[in-house]
Amino acid sequence: MVRRVVLSIVLLVPVFDAVARQASACPFCAAQSQTFTEEFASMHVVALTRLVSGPPAAKKDAKPGKLSGEEVPKAVFEITKVLKGKSLVGDLKRISTLYFGKAKPGQSFLIMGVDPPKIMWTTPLALTGRGEKYLARLRAVPTEGADRLRFFQAHLEDQDEMLARDAYDEFAKAPYDWVIALKSEMDHEQLIQWIKDENVPASRRRLYLTMLGVCGTSQDLPLLEQFLKSNDRRKKAGLDAMIACYLTLRGAKGMPLIEELFLKNKKAEYADTYAAIMAIRFHGTQSKLIPRKRLLVGLRYMLDRPQLADLVIPDLAKWEDWSQMGRLVSLFKDADEKSSWVRVPVINYLRACPLPQSKEHIKELEKVDPAAVKRARTFFPFGVDKKDPKTS
């Protein structure tokens, strides 16, 4: 109850902040960590090394938990290639740094350093042969566009998990336009295999569904419909991206299925309904395939589900759908303990509405629940930002 009340208060602005972020990054993809490129940029020195010798064993007379000397024993690594900061490394051939692993001499490692001239070295990261070649090539990769993603596409689901993760994160942070530009070079059949593979993490499946929306065809619709109708949560993993992909390939003709499964259906799980709303928002802001008027028809079905209506009221305001004013006023008046959180979004909808009757409705509703009106004005003192290009 408390969570939903808070959600209704803060939803109006963050919803569209999220959509704005989608415009500059791969939709539905969330990076798991910093990419190697980002890490390299924050370091003064980046080097590939090989382990020469591990730290010396502790002396037999050393007490547990205490050092026998003033300095912690360190492992020794030989520099094989400096990827960044050659002038700072100079003639240095070996690095001594903390390492508590049990790798054998000859094992490859990535070591980075900051704060020259007395460089502080990071914890060594073990590398496979593939990882070593990947990092050695990384700084030569183009900085933007499909040319950049082409390199990382070759490492999606790489046998080296470290590379697969980094490649995914690069796509997750790339502008959506870059992904679209890669269309002619996408491996459609490989994407289908990954989407079918239940062992692929949901986050990566979202990326592959997003890419399928770019390079797929109507022949992919039966598979997507099978997943959408499934009761197996694993088959529906990444549902928001799946719905967006389906609508991209099916167009407006795909809306009835989504409405029946997730919007009209009062038995649909909250997470599934929310996924459908997110997919519709994507199409209302980044795509012109489906007219906004048709998307709004789908969102309006949520007004028949008072406990979840607050999820779409900000969309109605942002997309300037003032035709639902009467229904929203009724929702405010009829709200009970299970749907009271709808009241703040309704007030903000009315505050955003340019029609003169909206102000009269606010005065009317303030008599019903003055606290809700006060919360709306407190959390949103400047009203709703209506700067949003319309897609018809």
C-alpha positions as CSV (number, residue, x, y, z in Angstrom):
1,M,0.0,0.0,0.0
2,V,2.7,2.5,1.0
3,R,4.8,1.6,-2.1
4,R,1.9,2.3,-4.4
5,V,1.1,5.6,-2.7
6,V,4.7,6.7,-3.2
7,L,4.7,5.5,-6.7
8,S,1.6,7.5,-7.6
9,I,3.3,10.6,-6.2
10,V,6.6,10.3,-8.1
11,L,5.4,8.6,-11.2
12,L,4.4,11.6,-13.3
13,V,7.9,12.9,-13.9
14,P,10.2,9.8,-13.7
15,V,8.1,7.9,-16.2
16,F,9.0,10.4,-18.9
17,D,12.6,10.7,-17.7
18,A,12.9,7.0,-18.3
19,V,11.5,7.3,-21.8
20,A,13.8,10.2,-22.5
21,R,16.7,8.0,-21.4
22,Q,15.5,5.4,-23.8
23,A,15.9,7.8,-26.7
24,S,19.6,8.0,-26.0
25,A,20.2,4.3,-25.1
26,C,19.1,0.9,-26.2
27,P,15.4,0.6,-25.1
28,F,14.7,-2.0,-22.4
29,C,18.4,-2.7,-21.9
30,A,20.1,-1.9,-18.6
31,A,23.9,-2.1,-18.4
32,Q,25.1,-4.3,-15.6
33,S,28.4,-2.5,-14.9
34,Q,31.0,-0.1,-16.4
35,T,32.3,-1.2,-19.7
36,F,36.1,-1.8,-20.2
37,T,36.1,1.3,-22.4
38,E,34.7,3.4,-19.5
39,E,37.1,1.8,-17.0
40,F,40.1,2.5,-19.3
41,A,39.0,6.1,-19.6
42,S,39.1,6.6,-15.9
43,M,42.6,5.1,-15.5
44,H,46.1,6.6,-16.2
45,V,47.7,3.3,-17.1
46,V,46.2,0.1,-18.6
47,A,48.5,-2.9,-19.1
48,L,48.4,-6.5,-20.1
49,T,50.7,-8.6,-17.9
50,R,51.7,-12.1,-17.1
51,L,52.2,-13.5,-13.6
52,V,55.8,-14.1,-12.8
53,S,55.5,-15.2,-9.2
54,G,52.9,-15.2,-6.5
55,P,53.4,-13.6,-3.1
56,P,55.8,-15.4,-0.9
57,A,54.3,-17.8,1.6
58,A,53.8,-16.6,5.1
59,K,56.5,-17.5,7.6
60,K,55.7,-20.4,9.9
61,D,56.1,-18.3,13.0
62,A,53.7,-15.6,11.8
63,K,50.6,-15.3,13.9
64,P,47.2,-15.8,12.1
65,G,45.7,-12.5,10.9
66,K,49.0,-10.6,11.4
67,L,51.8,-9.8,9.0
68,S,55.3,-10.9,9.8
69,G,56.7,-7.7,8.2
70,E,55.7,-4.1,7.7
71,E,54.5,-4.7,4.1
72,V,52.0,-7.1,2.7
73,P,53.7,-9.6,0.4
74,K,53.0,-8.9,-3.3
75,A,52.9,-10.8,-6.5
76,V,55.1,-9.9,-9.4
77,F,53.7,-9.4,-12.9
78,E,55.6,-8.8,-16.2
79,I,54.2,-6.2,-18.5
80,T,53.6,-7.6,-21.9
81,K,51.7,-4.7,-23.5
82,V,50.8,-1.2,-22.4
83,L,47.4,-0.3,-23.7
84,K,47.4,3.2,-22.2
85,G,49.9,5.4,-20.4
86,K,53.2,4.3,-22.1
87,S,54.9,7.6,-21.2
88,L,53.9,7.1,-17.5
89,V,55.2,3.5,-17.4
90,G,58.5,4.4,-19.0
91,D,61.1,1.6,-18.7
92,L,59.1,-0.3,-16.1
93,K,59.1,-4.0,-17.0
94,R,57.5,-5.5,-13.9
95,I,54.7,-4.6,-11.5
96,S,54.5,-5.7,-7.8
97,T,51.0,-5.6,-6.5
98,L,48.6,-7.4,-4.2
99,Y,47.2,-10.6,-5.5
100,F,45.5,-13.3,-3.4
101,G,44.6,-15.8,-6.2
102,K,46.2,-19.1,-7.0
103,A,47.0,-18.7,-10.6
104,K,50.1,-20.3,-12.0
105,P,53.0,-18.3,-13.5
106,G,52.4,-17.4,-17.1
107,Q,48.7,-16.6,-16.5
108,S,47.6,-13.4,-18.3
109,F,46.2,-10.5,-16.3
110,L,44.8,-7.0,-16.8
111,I,46.2,-4.5,-14.4
112,M,45.4,-0.8,-14.3
113,G,46.9,2.1,-12.4
114,V,46.1,5.7,-11.2
115,D,47.7,8.6,-9.6
116,P,51.2,8.8,-11.2
117,P,54.1,9.2,-10.7
118,K,53.7,6.8,-7.8
119,I,51.2,4.6,-9.5
120,M,48.6,2.8,-7.5
121,W,47.8,-0.5,-9.1
122,T,44.3,-2.1,-9.2
123,T,43.6,-5.7,-8.3
124,P,44.8,-7.9,-11.2
125,L,42.0,-9.4,-13.4
126,A,42.7,-12.8,-14.9
127,L,42.3,-13.1,-18.6
128,T,41.7,-15.9,-21.1
129,G,43.5,-15.8,-24.4
130,R,40.3,-14.5,-26.0
131,G,40.1,-11.8,-23.3
132,E,43.7,-10.7,-23.9
133,K,43.1,-10.3,-27.7
134,Y,39.7,-8.5,-27.1
135,L,41.3,-5.9,-24.8
136,A,44.2,-5.4,-27.1
137,R,41.9,-4.5,-29.9
138,L,39.5,-2.4,-27.8
139,R,41.1,1.0,-28.2
140,A,41.1,0.7,-32.0
141,V,37.4,0.2,-32.1
142,P,35.5,3.2,-33.7
143,T,34.0,5.5,-31.1
144,E,30.4,5.6,-32.4
145,G,27.8,4.3,-34.7
146,A,27.2,0.9,-36.2
147,D,30.9,0.7,-36.8
148,R,31.5,0.5,-33.1
149,L,28.6,-1.9,-32.4
150,R,29.9,-4.2,-35.2
151,F,32.9,-5.2,-33.0
152,F,30.8,-5.9,-29.9
153,Q,28.1,-7.8,-31.9
154,A,30.8,-10.5,-32.6
155,H,31.1,-11.0,-28.9
156,L,27.5,-11.3,-27.8
157,E,27.1,-14.5,-25.8
158,D,30.9,-15.1,-26.2
159,Q,32.3,-18.3,-24.7
160,D,34.3,-16.0,-22.4
161,E,31.6,-14.6,-20.0
162,M,33.6,-11.5,-19.3
163,L,33.5,-10.5,-23.0
164,A,29.9,-11.4,-23.4
165,R,29.0,-9.2,-20.5
166,D,31.1,-6.3,-21.8
167,A,29.6,-6.6,-25.3
168,Y,26.1,-6.5,-23.9
169,D,26.8,-3.5,-21.7
170,E,28.2,-1.6,-24.8
171,F,24.9,-2.3,-26.6
172,A,22.9,-1.4,-23.5
173,K,24.5,2.1,-23.4
174,A,24.5,2.7,-27.2
175,P,22.0,5.1,-28.7
176,Y,19.1,3.3,-30.3
177,D,19.9,4.9,-33.6
178,W,23.2,3.0,-33.6
179,V,21.3,-0.3,-33.1
180,I,19.0,0.5,-36.0
181,A,22.0,1.4,-38.2
182,L,23.4,-2.1,-37.7
183,K,20.3,-3.8,-39.2
184,S,21.9,-5.1,-42.4
185,E,24.6,-6.8,-40.4
186,M,22.5,-8.5,-37.7
187,D,22.4,-12.3,-37.7
188,H,18.7,-13.0,-37.6
189,E,18.9,-16.7,-37.1
190,Q,21.4,-16.3,-34.2
191,L,19.1,-13.8,-32.5
192,I,16.2,-16.3,-32.7
193,Q,18.4,-19.0,-31.2
194,W,19.3,-16.8,-28.3
195,I,15.7,-15.7,-27.7
196,K,14.6,-19.4,-27.6
197,D,17.4,-20.3,-25.2
198,E,16.0,-20.1,-21.6
199,N,19.5,-20.0,-20.2
200,V,20.1,-16.6,-21.7
201,P,19.7,-14.0,-19.0
202,A,16.5,-11.9,-19.2
203,S,18.5,-8.7,-19.6
204,R,20.3,-10.0,-22.7
205,R,17.1,-11.5,-24.1
206,R,15.7,-7.9,-24.0
207,L,18.5,-6.8,-26.2
208,Y,18.0,-9.6,-28.7
209,L,14.3,-8.9,-28.8
210,T,15.1,-5.3,-29.5
211,M,17.4,-6.3,-32.3
212,L,14.8,-8.7,-33.7
213,G,12.4,-5.7,-33.8
214,V,15.0,-4.0,-36.1
215,C,15.8,-6.9,-38.4
216,G,12.8,-9.3,-38.0
217,T,9.9,-10.0,-40.4
218,S,6.3,-11.1,-40.2
219,Q,7.5,-14.7,-40.2
220,D,8.7,-14.1,-36.6
221,L,5.2,-13.3,-35.4
222,P,4.0,-16.8,-34.6
223,L,7.0,-17.4,-32.3
224,L,6.4,-14.2,-30.5
225,E,2.7,-14.8,-30.1
226,Q,3.5,-18.3,-28.7
227,F,5.7,-16.6,-26.0
228,L,3.2,-13.9,-25.3
229,K,0.4,-16.4,-24.6
230,S,2.6,-18.7,-22.6
231,N,2.1,-19.3,-18.9
232,D,5.7,-20.2,-18.5
233,R,7.5,-17.2,-16.9
234,R,10.8,-18.3,-18.6
235,K,9.3,-18.0,-22.0
236,K,8.0,-14.5,-21.2
237,A,11.3,-13.2,-19.8
238,G,11.9,-9.7,-21.1
239,L,8.2,-9.2,-21.7
240,D,8.4,-5.4,-22.2
241,A,10.9,-5.8,-25.0
242,M,9.0,-8.8,-26.4
243,I,5.8,-6.8,-26.7
244,A,7.6,-3.8,-28.2
245,C,9.2,-6.2,-30.8
246,Y,5.8,-7.8,-31.6
247,L,4.2,-4.4,-32.1
248,T,7.1,-3.3,-34.3
249,L,6.6,-6.2,-36.6
250,R,2.8,-6.4,-36.4
251,G,2.0,-2.7,-36.2
252,A,-1.4,-1.4,-35.1
253,K,-2.9,-4.8,-35.9
254,G,-1.0,-6.2,-33.0
255,M,-2.7,-4.0,-30.4
256,P,-5.8,-6.1,-29.9
257,L,-3.8,-9.1,-28.7
258,I,-1.8,-7.0,-26.3
259,E,-4.9,-5.4,-25.0
260,E,-6.7,-8.7,-24.4
261,L,-3.7,-10.4,-22.7
262,F,-2.4,-7.6,-20.5
263,L,-4.6,-4.4,-20.5
264,K,-8.2,-5.5,-20.5
265,N,-7.4,-8.7,-18.6
266,K,-7.9,-8.0,-14.9
267,K,-6.3,-11.3,-14.0
268,A,-3.0,-10.3,-15.7
269,E,-0.1,-10.1,-13.3
270,Y,1.0,-6.6,-12.4
271,A,4.5,-7.1,-13.9
272,D,3.0,-8.2,-17.2
273,T,0.6,-5.2,-17.4
274,Y,3.4,-2.9,-16.5
275,A,5.6,-4.4,-19.3
276,A,2.8,-3.8,-21.8
277,I,2.5,-0.2,-20.7
278,M,6.3,0.3,-21.1
279,A,6.2,-1.2,-24.6
280,I,3.4,1.2,-25.5
281,R,5.3,4.2,-24.1
282,F,8.3,3.2,-26.3
283,H,6.1,3.1,-29.4
284,G,4.5,6.4,-28.4
285,T,7.9,8.2,-28.1
286,Q,10.4,6.5,-30.3
287,S,8.4,5.0,-33.1
288,K,5.9,6.2,-35.7
289,L,4.8,2.7,-36.7
290,I,1.6,3.0,-34.6
291,P,-0.4,6.2,-34.4
292,R,-0.5,7.6,-30.9
293,K,-4.3,7.8,-31.1
294,R,-4.3,4.0,-31.4
295,L,-1.9,3.5,-28.5
296,L,-4.1,5.7,-26.3
297,V,-7.0,3.4,-26.9
298,G,-5.0,0.7,-25.3
299,L,-3.9,2.8,-22.3
300,R,-7.5,3.9,-21.7
301,Y,-8.4,0.3,-20.8
302,M,-6.4,0.7,-17.7
303,L,-8.9,3.3,-16.4
304,D,-11.3,0.3,-16.0
305,R,-8.8,-1.1,-13.5
306,P,-8.8,1.6,-10.8
307,Q,-6.0,0.0,-8.7
308,L,-3.6,0.3,-11.7
309,A,-5.0,3.4,-13.4
310,D,-2.3,5.6,-11.9
311,L,0.2,3.9,-14.2
312,V,-1.2,5.5,-17.3
313,I,-2.7,8.8,-16.2
314,P,0.7,10.5,-16.7
315,D,0.8,9.2,-20.2
316,L,-2.6,10.6,-21.0
317,A,-1.5,14.0,-19.7
318,K,1.9,13.9,-21.6
319,W,0.1,12.9,-24.8
320,E,-2.6,15.5,-24.3
321,D,-5.5,13.1,-24.2
322,W,-8.1,15.4,-22.5
323,S,-11.0,13.3,-23.7
324,Q,-10.8,11.2,-20.5
325,M,-11.2,14.1,-18.1
326,G,-14.7,13.0,-17.0
327,R,-13.6,9.5,-16.3
328,L,-10.6,10.6,-14.2
329,V,-12.8,13.0,-12.1
330,S,-15.1,10.0,-11.4
331,L,-12.0,7.8,-10.5
332,F,-11.0,10.5,-8.0
333,K,-14.4,10.6,-6.4
334,D,-14.9,6.8,-6.3
335,A,-11.4,6.0,-5.1
336,D,-11.3,3.8,-2.0
337,E,-8.4,2.4,0.2
338,K,-7.3,0.1,-2.6
339,S,-7.2,2.9,-5.3
340,S,-6.6,6.1,-3.3
341,W,-3.2,6.6,-4.9
342,V,-4.9,7.5,-8.2
343,R,-5.9,10.9,-6.8
344,V,-2.5,12.7,-7.1
345,P,-2.0,11.7,-10.7
346,V,-5.6,12.8,-11.5
347,I,-5.0,16.3,-10.0
348,N,-1.7,16.6,-12.0
349,Y,-3.6,15.6,-15.2
350,L,-6.1,18.4,-14.5
351,R,-3.3,20.9,-13.8
352,A,-1.7,20.0,-17.1
353,C,-5.0,20.3,-19.0
354,P,-5.5,23.7,-20.8
355,L,-9.3,23.4,-20.9
356,P,-11.0,25.9,-18.6
357,Q,-13.2,23.2,-16.9
358,S,-10.1,21.5,-15.5
359,K,-9.7,24.3,-13.0
360,E,-13.3,23.9,-11.9
361,H,-12.8,20.2,-11.4
362,I,-9.7,20.8,-9.2
363,K,-11.8,23.1,-7.0
364,E,-14.5,20.5,-6.8
365,L,-12.1,17.7,-6.0
366,E,-10.3,19.7,-3.4
367,K,-13.4,19.6,-1.3
368,V,-13.4,15.8,-1.6
369,D,-9.8,15.3,-0.6
370,P,-7.8,18.5,0.1
371,A,-4.8,16.4,1.2
372,A,-4.4,14.8,-2.2
373,V,-4.5,18.2,-4.0
374,K,-1.9,19.6,-1.5
375,R,0.4,16.6,-2.2
376,A,0.1,17.1,-6.0
377,R,1.0,20.8,-5.6
378,T,3.8,20.1,-3.1
379,F,5.6,17.4,-5.2
380,F,4.9,19.1,-8.5
381,P,4.9,22.8,-7.8
382,F,5.4,23.7,-11.5
383,G,2.9,21.3,-12.9
384,V,3.5,19.0,-15.8
385,D,6.1,19.6,-18.5
386,K,4.1,19.5,-21.7
387,K,7.0,19.9,-24.1
388,D,6.6,16.7,-26.1
389,P,6.4,16.4,-29.9
390,K,3.1,14.7,-30.9
391,T,3.2,11.6,-33.0
392,S,0.0,11.2,-35.0
